[in-house]
Amino acid sequence: MNTHALTLTALLATASLLASCGGGQAAGGWLSENDVVPAVDETFAPIIDEEAQAFALNHVEATMKPLYVSEDSALHLLMADSVQMAIVTRGLTDKEKEYITSQRRSALQAVIAKDAFALIVAAGSADTLFTLDDLRGIVSGKVTRWEQLVGSHRTGELRLVFDKSGSSTVRFMRDSLNGGKPLSGNVFAQGSNEAVIEAVKTTPGVVGVVGVDWLRAGADSTLKDFDGLGFEVARVSRYADERADYKRPWQYHIATGNYPLVRQVYAICTDPRSKSMLKNFYFFLKGENGQRIICNSSQMLPNTPVYVKQVSVK
């Protein structure tokens, strides 16, 4: 099994060189049928690493090379045919589908999971409740200090940190929380999800935004609680009035829709070959085995039916 991540610079350099030579992945000029190189929104690096390892264990001939980049970069590489699979948080637009068709290509796409954003704050913080109105105020620049939030226990500058521009995190905050307008105010890119977590741990007054699959404490399974992470996972409510109902991003609350910061995860494949390891990986992700890994090894919610049962523990 050969599992490793390619750098964006190296892949782009390879793609550029092959394009100048008239070759490319579609022509089989630089990847074999056993190479699996999906461009993955880096928000999903933890779970896709596990999916890749599980797939490779059952396909020993496969060479797994997940490429972790921003969502914008993943879609750009897919449209340019530099890669033939992307894992991102939106499906193709009609314009993108038309472009792919005009290039005599076709695309398969499927929702493979539901993901949620988690808001994280420093360990021991008393300010762990946020509403969507709070978040709208922060990303629009209207809220820049803690005392502007109703019920806040602290004063001073409030800073919201995320991974990087061009990420799916930014697109969600811009489109779903800020009416499609660019983010403003005390909103800062850190470069990666790891850097966001480190900033929260070390800098007072910071609120971090990460995908729920980064809520891990060395665990390779769904967390029973959010203790021992080194930071606090905030509760978020859709409403700020008497209907306020603050929830953490457990799989249950993602499934019921009670947690409001949720989005879908898509796998998109443009590989024209009827049989290839890349296409097998696409079907693996949306199939029973891939879905089981999402359910059991992450905070994300699989796309397969979920059954909720009440149990009594004595």
Residue pairs with C-beta under 8 A, 6 or more apart in sequence:
1 53
1 56
1 57
1 60
1 62
1 64
2 56
2 63
2 64
3 49
3 52
3 53
3 56
3 64
3 66
4 64
4 65
5 65
5 66
5 67
5 68
6 37
6 65
6 66
6 67
8 67
8 69
8 73
11 37
11 67
11 77
11 82
11 83
12 77
12 82
14 30
15 24
15 25
15 77
15 80
15 82
18 24
18 25
18 29
18 30
21 29
23 29
23 30
24 30
24 81
24 82
25 31
25 37
25 81
25 82
25 83
25 84
26 81
26 84
26 105
26 272
31 37
32 63
33 273
33 275
33 276
33 277
34 61
34 62
34 63
34 277
35 63
35 65
35 277
35 278
36 52
36 55
36 62
36 63
36 64
36 65
36 66
36 85
36 277
36 278
36 281
37 65
37 66
37 67
37 83
37 84
37 85
37 278
38 48
38 66
38 67
38 83
38 85
38 86
38 87
38 267
38 278
38 281
39 67
39 69
39 73
39 74
39 75
39 77
39 78
39 83
39 85
39 86
39 87
40 48
40 66
40 67
40 68
40 69
40 74
40 86
40 87
41 68
41 69
41 70
41 71
41 74
41 87
41 88
41 89
41 167
41 168
42 68
42 69
42 70
42 163
42 167
42 192
42 193
43 71
43 89
43 115
43 163
43 167
43 168
43 169
43 193
43 210
43 211
43 213
43 214
44 87
44 115
44 211
44 213
44 265
45 66
45 68
45 193
46 213
46 214
46 216
46 298
47 113
47 213
47 293
47 294
47 297
47 298
47 300
48 66
48 68
48 87
49 66
50 220
50 293
50 297
50 298
51 284
51 285
51 290
51 293
51 294
52 64
52 66
52 281
53 64
54 289
54 290
54 293
55 62
55 64
55 280
55 281
55 284
55 290
56 62
56 64
59 277
59 280
61 277
62 277
62 280
62 281
63 277
67 74
67 77
67 83
69 77
70 163
70 164
70 165
70 166
70 167
70 168
71 88
71 89
71 90
71 166
71 167
71 168
71 171
72 166
72 167
73 166
74 83
74 86
74 87
74 88
75 86
75 88
75 96
77 83
77 86
78 84
78 85
78 86
78 268
78 270
79 96
79 99
79 100
81 103
81 105
81 270
84 269
84 270
84 271
84 272
84 278
85 267
85 268
85 269
85 270
85 271
85 278
85 281
85 282
86 266
86 267
86 268
87 112
87 265
87 266
87 267
87 268
87 285
88 168
88 265
88 266
88 268
89 115
89 168
89 171
89 172
89 263
89 264
89 265
89 266
90 168
90 171
90 264
90 266
91 109
91 111
91 266
91 268
92 100
92 107
92 109
92 268
97 107
100 106
100 107
100 270
105 270
105 272
106 270
106 272
107 268
107 269
107 270
108 268
108 269
108 270
108 282
109 266
109 267
109 268
109 269
110 266
110 267
110 282
110 285
110 286
110 303
111 264
111 265
111 266
111 303
112 265
112 266
112 267
112 285
112 286
112 290
112 291
112 294
112 302
112 303
113 264
113 265
113 294
113 300
113 301
113 302
113 303
114 254
114 255
114 262
114 263
114 264
114 265
114 300
114 301
114 303
115 211
115 212
115 213
115 262
115 263
115 264
115 265
115 300
115 301
116 211
116 212
116 249
116 254
116 259
116 261
116 262
116 263
116 299
116 300
117 169
117 172
117 209
117 210
117 211
117 212
117 249
117 261
117 263
118 209
118 210
118 211
118 212
118 214
118 215
118 233
118 234
118 248
118 249
118 261
118 299
119 130
119 135
119 207
119 208
119 209
119 233
119 234
119 236
119 261
120 196
120 197
120 200
120 207
120 208
120 209
120 210
120 229
120 231
120 232
120 233
120 234
121 127
121 128
121 200
121 206
121 207
121 208
121 231
121 232
121 234
122 200
122 201
122 203
122 204
122 206
122 231
122 232
123 201
123 230
123 231
123 232
124 232
125 232
126 153
126 154
127 146
127 149
127 152
127 153
127 154
128 232
128 233
128 234
128 235
129 151
129 234
129 235
129 237
129 246
130 149
130 207
130 234
130 235
130 236
130 237
131 236
131 237
131 238
131 239
131 240
131 244
132 177
132 236
132 237
132 238
132 239
132 240
132 260
133 240
134 143
134 149
134 240
135 173
135 177
135 236
136 142
136 177
136 178
137 143
137 148
138 144
138 158
138 160
138 185
138 186
138 187
138 207
139 160
139 173
139 174
139 177
139 178
139 183
139 184
139 185
139 187
140 178
140 181
140 183
140 184
140 185
141 184
141 185
141 186
141 187
142 148
142 185
143 149
143 158
143 185
144 157
144 158
144 185
144 186
145 155
145 156
145 157
145 158
146 152
146 154
146 155
146 156
146 157
146 158
146 205
147 154
147 155
147 156
148 158
149 158
150 240
154 205
156 204
156 205
157 186
157 205
158 186
158 205
158 207
159 186
159 187
159 188
159 203
159 205
159 206
159 207
160 185
160 186
160 187
160 188
160 206
160 207
160 208
160 209
161 187
161 188
161 189
161 190
161 196
161 199
161 200
161 206
161 207
161 208
161 209
162 169
162 170
162 173
162 187
162 188
162 189
162 190
162 196
162 208
162 209
163 169
163 189
163 190
163 191
163 192
163 193
163 195
163 196
163 209
163 210
164 170
164 189
164 190
164 191
164 192
165 189
168 263
169 209
169 210
169 211
170 183
170 189
172 261
172 263
173 183
173 187
173 209
174 180
174 181
174 182
174 183
190 196
190 198
190 199
193 210
193 211
193 214
196 208
196 209
196 210
197 208
197 210
197 214
197 230
197 231
199 206
199 208
200 206
200 207
200 208
200 231
201 230
201 231
207 234
208 231
212 249
212 254
212 298
212 299
212 300
213 298
213 299
213 300
215 223
215 226
215 229
215 233
215 249
215 299
216 223
216 229
217 223
217 228
217 229
217 230
220 297
221 296
221 297
222 251
222 295
222 296
222 297
222 298
222 299
223 299
226 232
226 233
226 248
233 248
233 249
234 248
235 246
235 247
235 248
236 246
236 247
236 248
236 249
236 259
236 260
236 261
237 244
237 245
237 246
237 247
237 260
238 245
238 260
239 245
245 258
247 253
247 258
247 259
248 259
249 259
249 261
249 299
250 259
250 299
251 295
251 299
251 300
251 301
251 306
252 308
253 259
254 262
254 300
254 301
255 301
255 306
255 308
256 308
265 300
267 282
267 285
267 286
269 278
269 279
269 282
271 278
271 279
271 282
273 279
284 290
285 291
286 303
288 304
291 302
291 303
291 304
292 302
294 300
294 301
294 302
295 301
295 302
295 304
295 306
